[in-house]
């Protein structure tokens, strides 16, 4: 037996295009019925709730070419009849002019081909492509975006908790030349010629097989619902502050469709913070995964659950929703709205989109009374044990002064977490993240750093004797700390300045009668962790100095 080991680059001389399902004819003929997506609910993280309907004429076994790739535990079938489903593969004859040839060994199995090697001195190699295996999978979009790398504390390595990477074509093309098998390395083929008599190639494609029993006059419609990847929406806001007392706000959405063609489909935009614990786990129903990959993904879910109990793993950055911080703990002026869990569906009607399309549309517009303010936040300079910490440890929360705007959500639905662009008189002012805001609830949105408002904060321990005390077997010294806040308005207009000063300990006194609140992270620490809030009005050119003092236990 003669064996050739060469290196070759794949250059197929016939053109390739993605074939439509309608152009495929299964070699094993079973009744094939169409399915239709009737509605899609879009999350912002690339997952979607898909509802698909199939009408069965009678009892029997049917095949559907539209095979879903569902998230584990979300694939369900609703019907009055008894339905059994399986996913399997079928061989299809694909016209060569429309075939998406990604696996020469499988697609050209049984065909006579002539291979010209790059930089080869010998003659071309002619022979029959050997049929090795059925192959599997189908080309498509890269949908490994829904999770981020996670830290494995046991192995001390970063790894990505995603589905299997796309499968690559085999390295060798095996040809029976009549004198033995030629194993041709697929890295440097100059050209590949298929026998002229071949007008099609064979490809194995997954199909959804439905076995139905008890189909009656009222049970012919089968509803298939599942969560899958491939389509998402991205919101954004435009806030016009030309009128300093009444802003205009508009919300728009961009929809990206990498799922499939959608024809007159009801689309809902979903906002909230849904808990999709198995978002990164592909159902074993899909042929795009293996048992090894399935159990590996499950183990990664368990690791994340143990490292952050109760955490939601499904959305990152502005694809998630965090509540906008208000100046008050409870906003009693909000308007009650909505029932059930905090997941909001906003309908945009019926839409038609081809696979690969992007659609941008306006969702809502409104206006709201607003107030321009300047915010200055001075973070705590001590840890929970009262020890001073450096600026490097306080980043990214080091003190900053920001121009901001306060307003109430004018929409009848929540404002979801999204980028917000602020403009005035047709000019760009800034862009920041607007966080989740309920209908009628107040939000403070930062715009840009306030460089013309000067601020300076200092703190010093007061000299003198320090009381030493034991708490839980640990020794602390009690010290008195005095702080000073300097502010100056260098603008030619009055400003409303909100100062937030965080500290650890017990407040002794403070100028200006600020509001005092207990920070959540300090409820159970040795030193209570507080925040003082001043609201000042500064005239043009005005400067003010605020002093305060507190006692703190310092561990030593």
C-alpha positions in Angstrom: 0.0 0.0 0.0 1.4 3.4 -1.0 0.8 6.3 1.3 1.5 9.9 0.5 1.9 12.6 3.1 1.9 16.1 1.7 0.9 19.6 2.7 -1.9 21.5 0.8 -4.0 24.7 0.9 -7.7 24.3 0.3 -8.8 26.2 -2.8 -12.0 24.8 -4.2 -12.5 25.8 -7.9 -16.3 25.7 -7.7 -18.1 28.6 -6.0 -19.8 28.0 -2.7 -22.9 29.7 -1.3 -25.2 28.9 1.6 -28.0 26.7 0.4 -31.6 27.3 1.5 -33.5 24.5 3.3 -36.0 24.4 0.4 -33.2 23.4 -2.0 -32.3 20.3 0.0 -33.8 16.9 -0.7 -33.3 14.2 1.9 -32.1 10.9 0.6 -34.4 9.1 3.1 -37.7 10.6 2.4 -40.0 11.3 5.4 -42.8 13.8 5.5 -41.3 17.2 6.0 -43.4 20.0 7.4 -42.5 23.7 7.8 -42.3 25.4 11.2 -42.8 29.1 11.8 -41.5 31.4 14.5 -44.5 33.3 15.8 -42.9 35.4 18.6 -39.5 36.2 20.0 -38.7 37.8 23.3 -35.2 39.5 23.2 -32.9 39.8 26.2 -29.9 42.1 26.0 -27.4 39.3 26.5 -27.9 37.5 23.2 -30.5 35.0 24.5 -34.0 35.0 23.2 -37.3 33.3 24.2 -38.5 31.7 20.9 -42.0 30.4 20.2 -42.4 28.3 17.1 -45.5 26.6 15.8 -46.0 23.5 13.7 -49.3 22.3 12.2 -49.5 18.4 12.0 -52.2 17.1 9.6 -52.4 13.6 11.2 -50.7 11.0 13.3 -47.3 10.0 12.1 -43.6 10.8 12.0 -42.5 14.2 10.6 -39.2 16.0 10.1 -38.5 19.7 10.7 -35.3 21.2 9.2 -35.3 24.1 11.6 -33.4 22.5 14.5 -33.1 24.7 17.7 -30.0 24.9 19.9 -31.8 25.4 23.2 -30.4 26.4 26.6 -30.5 23.4 28.9 -33.9 22.9 30.6 -35.8 25.4 28.4 -37.0 23.3 25.5 -40.7 22.5 25.9 -43.5 21.3 23.6 -47.2 22.1 24.1 -49.9 20.0 22.4 -53.1 18.2 23.2 -51.6 15.2 21.4 -48.9 12.8 22.5 -45.6 14.1 21.1 -42.2 12.6 21.1 -39.2 14.4 19.7 -35.7 13.5 18.8 -32.8 15.3 17.0 -31.0 13.2 14.4 -29.1 13.7 11.1 -30.1 13.0 7.6 -28.2 13.0 4.4 -29.2 15.7 1.9 -28.2 16.1 -1.7 -27.1 19.8 -2.0 -26.7 21.3 -5.4 -23.0 22.0 -5.8 -23.6 25.7 -6.8 -25.4 26.3 -3.5 -23.4 24.0 -1.2 -21.6 25.5 1.8 -18.6 23.1 1.6 -16.8 23.2 4.9 -15.7 19.5 5.1 -14.2 18.2 1.9 -14.0 14.6 3.2 -17.7 14.4 4.1 -19.2 16.6 1.4 -17.3 15.0 -1.5 -17.4 11.4 -0.3 -17.6 9.1 -3.2 -16.8 11.7 -5.8 -13.8 11.6 -8.2 -11.5 14.6 -7.7 -8.2 15.8 -9.0 -6.0 17.6 -6.5 -3.2 20.0 -7.6 -0.6 20.5 -4.9 1.0 23.8 -4.4 4.8 23.9 -5.2 4.6 20.2 -6.2 6.9 19.0 -9.0 4.8 15.8 -9.7 1.5 15.4 -11.5 -1.9 16.0 -9.9 -3.5 13.4 -7.7 -6.7 11.8 -9.0 -8.9 9.5 -7.1 -12.2 8.8 -5.2 -12.8 10.6 -1.9 -13.1 8.0 0.8 -16.3 8.0 2.9 -14.9 8.0 6.5 -17.7 9.2 8.8 -21.0 11.0 8.7 -19.7 14.2 10.1 -21.9 16.6 12.1 -22.6 20.1 13.0 -23.4 22.9 10.7 -21.7 26.2 10.0 -23.2 29.3 11.7 -22.6 32.3 13.8 -20.2 32.3 16.7 -22.4 32.2 19.8 -19.9 31.8 22.6 -20.5 35.4 23.8 -22.9 34.9 26.7 -20.3 34.2 29.4 -17.1 35.7 30.5 -13.9 33.9 31.7 -14.2 32.7 35.2 -11.6 32.2 37.9 -10.9 28.6 38.9 -9.6 28.9 42.4 -8.5 25.3 42.6 -6.4 25.4 39.5 -5.4 29.0 39.8 -6.1 29.6 36.1 -8.5 31.6 34.0 -10.8 29.6 31.7 -13.8 30.4 29.6 -17.1 28.8 30.4 -18.5 28.6 26.9 -19.7 26.0 24.5 -17.4 23.9 22.4 -15.4 25.9 19.9 -16.4 25.6 16.3 -15.2 22.3 14.8 -12.5 22.5 12.2 -12.2 20.5 9.0 -10.1 17.4 9.2 -6.4 17.8 8.6 -6.1 15.1 5.9 -8.2 14.5 2.8 -8.1 10.8 2.2 -8.3 9.7 -1.5 -8.4 6.2 -3.0 -6.2 6.5 -6.1 -6.7 2.8 -7.1 -3.2 2.0 -5.9 -3.8 2.7 -2.3 -4.9 5.6 0.0 -3.4 9.0 -0.4 -3.5 11.1 2.9 -3.2 14.7 1.7 -2.6 17.4 4.2 -5.2 20.1 3.6 -2.9 23.1 4.3 -1.5 23.7 0.8 -3.9 22.5 -2.0 -3.6 24.8 -5.0 -6.8 23.6 -6.5 -9.4 20.8 -6.3 -11.4 19.7 -9.4 -14.6 17.7 -9.0 -15.6 15.3 -11.8 -17.9 17.2 -14.2 -20.6 14.6 -13.9 -21.1 15.6 -10.2 -23.8 18.2 -9.9 -24.3 17.9 -6.1 -22.7 17.0 -2.9 -23.9 15.0 0.1 -24.1 16.7 3.5 -25.5 15.5 6.8 -27.7 18.0 8.4 -29.5 17.8 11.8 -33.3 17.5 11.7 -36.0 17.6 14.4 -38.1 14.5 14.2 -41.6 14.6 15.7 -43.7 11.5 16.4 -47.4 12.4 17.0 -50.2 10.3 18.3 -53.8 11.4 19.0 -54.0 14.2 16.5 -57.6 15.4 16.5 -59.5 18.3 15.1 -58.2 20.6 17.9 -54.7 19.2 18.5 -53.0 19.7 15.2 -51.0 22.7 16.3 -47.8 22.0 18.2 -46.1 24.9 20.0 -42.4 24.6 20.6 -40.8 27.1 23.0 -37.1 27.4 24.1 -34.3 29.8 25.0 -31.6 30.1 22.5 -28.7 32.3 21.3 -28.5 34.3 18.2 -30.6 37.5 18.5 -30.4 40.4 21.0 -31.4 44.0 21.5 -29.2 46.9 22.7 -31.0 50.0 24.1 -29.8 53.6 24.4 -31.1 57.0 25.5 -30.8 60.5 24.2 -31.4 63.3 26.7 -31.8 66.8 25.4 -31.2 69.4 28.1 -31.6 72.5 25.9 -34.3 73.6 28.4 -32.5 73.5 31.8 -35.8 72.9 33.6 -37.5 70.4 31.3 -35.5 67.7 29.5 -36.6 65.6 26.6 -35.7 61.9 26.6 -35.9 59.3 23.9 -35.2 55.6 23.9 -34.1 53.6 20.9 -33.3 50.0 20.3 -30.9 48.2 18.0 -31.8 44.6 17.2 -29.2 42.3 15.7 -30.5 39.0 14.1 -28.1 36.1 13.8 -30.8 33.5 14.4 -32.7 32.9 11.2 -35.1 34.8 8.8 -38.0 36.2 10.7 -41.2 36.9 8.7 -43.9 39.0 10.4 -42.9 37.9 13.9 -44.1 39.4 17.1 -41.0 40.8 18.9 -40.8 41.9 22.6 -37.9 43.7 24.2 -37.2 42.2 27.6 -35.5 44.3 30.4 -34.8 43.3 34.0 -32.2 41.1 35.6 -33.4 37.6 34.8 -31.8 34.6 36.6 -30.8 32.2 33.8 -28.6 29.9 35.8 -27.9 27.5 32.9 -27.5 30.2 30.2 -24.0 28.8 29.3 -25.1 25.2 29.1 -26.3 23.9 25.7 -29.0 21.3 25.9 -27.9 17.7 25.1 -30.8 17.7 22.7 -28.5 19.7 20.3 -26.1 17.9 18.1 -23.7 20.9 18.5 -22.6 19.6 21.9 -21.3 16.4 23.4 -21.8 14.7 26.7 -18.3 15.7 27.7 -19.0 19.3 26.9 -22.4 19.2 28.6 -21.0 17.9 31.9 -18.1 20.3 31.8 -20.5 23.2 31.4 -22.6 21.9 34.3 -19.6 21.7 36.5 -18.6 25.3 35.6 -22.1 26.4 36.7 -21.6 24.6 40.0 -18.3 26.3 40.5 -19.7 29.7 39.9 -22.7 29.0 42.2 -20.3 28.0 45.0 -18.0 31.1 44.5 -20.9 33.6 44.4 -24.1 32.1 45.8 -27.3 33.5 44.4 -25.4 35.3 41.7 -26.9 35.8 38.2 -24.5 34.7 35.5 -26.5 35.7 32.4 -25.6 39.3 31.7 -22.5 41.5 31.9 -21.8 45.3 31.9 -24.7 47.3 30.5 -26.4 44.1 29.5 -27.4 43.8 33.2 -29.5 46.1 35.2 -28.5 47.9 38.4 -30.7 50.3 40.3 -30.0 54.0 39.9 -28.8 55.6 43.2 -31.2 58.1 44.6 -30.6 60.7 47.3 -33.1 59.1 49.6 -33.3 55.5 50.8 -37.0 55.4 49.9 -38.7 57.5 47.2 -42.3 57.7 48.4 -43.3 59.7 45.3 -42.9 56.8 42.9 -45.9 55.5 41.0 -46.8 51.9 41.7 -46.7 49.9 38.4 -46.4 46.3 37.2 -47.1 43.0 38.9 -45.2 39.8 39.4 -41.4 39.5 38.9 -39.3 42.5 37.8 -38.9 41.4 34.2 -40.6 43.8 31.7 -41.8 43.0 28.2 -42.1 45.9 25.8 -43.8 45.1 22.5 -42.5 46.6 19.2 -45.1 44.8 17.1 -44.6 42.4 14.3 -41.3 42.7 12.4 -39.6 41.1 9.4 -35.9 40.6 9.4 -33.5 38.5 7.4 -30.7 36.6 9.1 -27.8 39.0 9.6 -30.0 42.1 9.5 -29.7 44.9 12.1 -32.8 47.0 12.9 -32.9 50.4 14.7 -36.2 51.8 15.9 -37.5 54.4 18.3 -39.2 52.8 21.3 -40.5 55.8 23.4 -40.1 59.5 23.9 -41.1 61.8 26.8 -40.2 64.8 28.8 -39.6 65.4 32.5 -38.9 68.3 34.9 -35.2 68.3 35.8 -32.6 69.9 38.0 -28.9 70.5 37.2 -26.7 69.6 40.1 -23.0 69.0 40.8 -22.1 65.9 42.8 -18.9 65.5 44.8 -18.3 62.1 46.4 -15.5 61.7 48.9 -14.9 58.0 49.6 -14.0 56.5 53.0 -10.2 56.7 53.7 -10.3 53.9 56.2 -11.0 50.1 56.1 -13.5 48.3 58.4 -10.8 48.2 61.1 -10.2 51.9 61.1 -6.8 51.7 59.4 -6.0 54.3 56.8 -5.9 53.1 53.2 -4.1 54.7 50.3 -5.6 56.2 47.2 -4.6 53.2 45.1 -6.8 50.9 47.2 -9.8 53.3 46.9 -9.8 53.4 43.1 -12.0 53.5 41.1 -14.0 55.3 43.8 -11.5 58.1 44.5 -13.2 61.5 45.0 -14.7 63.0 41.8 -16.8 66.0 41.1 -19.4 65.6 38.4 -22.0 67.7 36.6 -25.3 65.7 36.8 -29.0 66.0 36.2 -31.9 64.8 38.4 -35.2 63.8 36.9 -38.0 61.3 37.2 -38.6 58.5 34.7 -41.4 59.9 32.5 -42.2 56.5 30.8 -44.9 54.1 31.9 -42.3 51.3 32.0 -38.9 51.0 33.6 -35.8 52.6 32.1 -33.4 49.8 31.6 -29.7 50.0 32.1 -28.2 51.5 28.9 -25.9 54.2 27.5 -27.3 57.7 27.8 -26.1 60.5 25.6 -26.7 64.0 26.9 -27.0 67.0 24.4 -27.9 70.6 24.8 -28.5 73.2 22.0 -27.6 70.5 19.5 -24.2 70.0 21.1 -22.8 66.8 22.6 -22.3 67.1 26.4 -21.4 63.6 27.5 -22.3 60.0 27.7 -22.8 57.9 30.8 -24.6 54.7 31.9 -28.2 55.2 33.0 -29.2 52.5 35.4 -32.5 50.8 36.0 -35.2 53.4 37.0 -38.8 52.5 37.8 -41.7 54.6 36.4 -41.9 57.8 38.3 -38.7 57.1 40.3 -36.0 59.8 40.6 -32.6 59.2 39.0 -29.4 61.2 39.1 -27.4 60.8 35.9 -23.8 62.1 35.7 -22.8 64.0 32.6 -19.2 65.1 32.7 -16.5 66.0 35.3 -17.1 69.5 36.8 -13.7 71.1 36.3 -14.8 74.6 37.2 -16.0 73.6 40.6 -13.0 73.3 42.9 -13.1 70.8 45.8 -10.5 69.7 48.4 -10.9 67.3 51.3 -8.5 66.7 54.2 -8.6 64.6 57.4 -6.2 64.5 60.4 -6.2 62.7 63.8 -6.4 65.0 66.8 -3.3 64.7 69.0 -3.7 63.5 72.6 -4.2 60.4 74.7 -5.9 57.5 72.9 -8.1 55.1 74.8 -7.2 51.4 74.3 -10.0 48.8 74.4 -10.3 45.1 73.7 -13.1 43.8 71.4 -13.4 40.1 70.7 -9.8 39.5 71.8 -8.5 42.2 69.5 -7.0 45.5 70.7 -8.1 48.9 69.3 -7.3 52.5 70.1 -10.0 55.1 70.0 -9.0 58.3 68.1 -10.7 61.6 67.2 -10.5 62.6 63.6 -11.3 66.0 62.2 -12.0 66.6 58.5 -12.4 69.7 56.3 -14.2 70.1 53.0 -13.4 73.1 50.8 -15.6 74.0 47.8 -15.6 76.9 45.4 -17.8 77.8 42.4 -15.8 79.3 39.6 -18.8 79.6 37.2 -20.8 82.7 36.4 -24.0 81.0 37.5 -25.3 79.6 40.8 -25.0 75.8 41.3 -26.6 73.2 43.5 -23.8 71.1 45.0 -24.4 67.7 46.6 -21.5 66.5 48.8 -21.3 62.8 49.9 -18.6 62.2 52.6 -18.2 58.5 53.6 -16.4 57.6 56.9 -16.0 54.8 59.4 -16.8 55.5 63.1 -19.2 57.6 65.3 -20.0 61.1 64.2 -19.3 63.8 66.8 -20.3 66.9 65.0 -20.7 68.4 61.5 -21.3 71.9 60.0 -24.4 72.5 58.0 -26.6 69.8 59.6 -26.0 67.1 56.9 -28.1 64.0 56.4 -26.5 60.9 57.9 -27.1 57.3 56.7 -25.6 54.0 57.6 -23.9 52.3 54.7 -24.9 48.7 54.1 -21.3 47.4 54.1 -20.7 48.6 57.6 -23.7 47.2 59.5 -21.7 44.4 61.2 -18.2 45.9 61.3 -16.5 47.1 64.4 -16.8 50.7 63.1 -20.2 51.7 61.8 -19.7 53.0 58.2 -21.6 56.2 57.5 -22.3 58.7 54.7 -22.9 62.4 55.3 -24.9 64.2 52.6 -24.9 68.0 52.2 -26.9 69.9 49.7 -25.6 73.5 49.1 -26.3 76.4 46.8 -23.2 78.3 45.8 -23.4 81.7 44.2 -21.0 82.6 41.4 -17.5 82.9 42.9 -18.6 81.7 46.3 -16.5 79.4 48.5 -17.5 77.5 51.6 -15.7 75.4 54.2 -17.4 72.5 56.0 -15.9 70.9 59.1 -16.8 67.6 60.8 -15.3 65.2 63.4 -15.8 61.6 64.3 -14.3 58.9 66.6 -13.0 55.7 65.2 -11.5 52.5 66.6 -8.2 51.7 65.0 -6.9 48.1 65.1 -3.3 47.6 66.1 
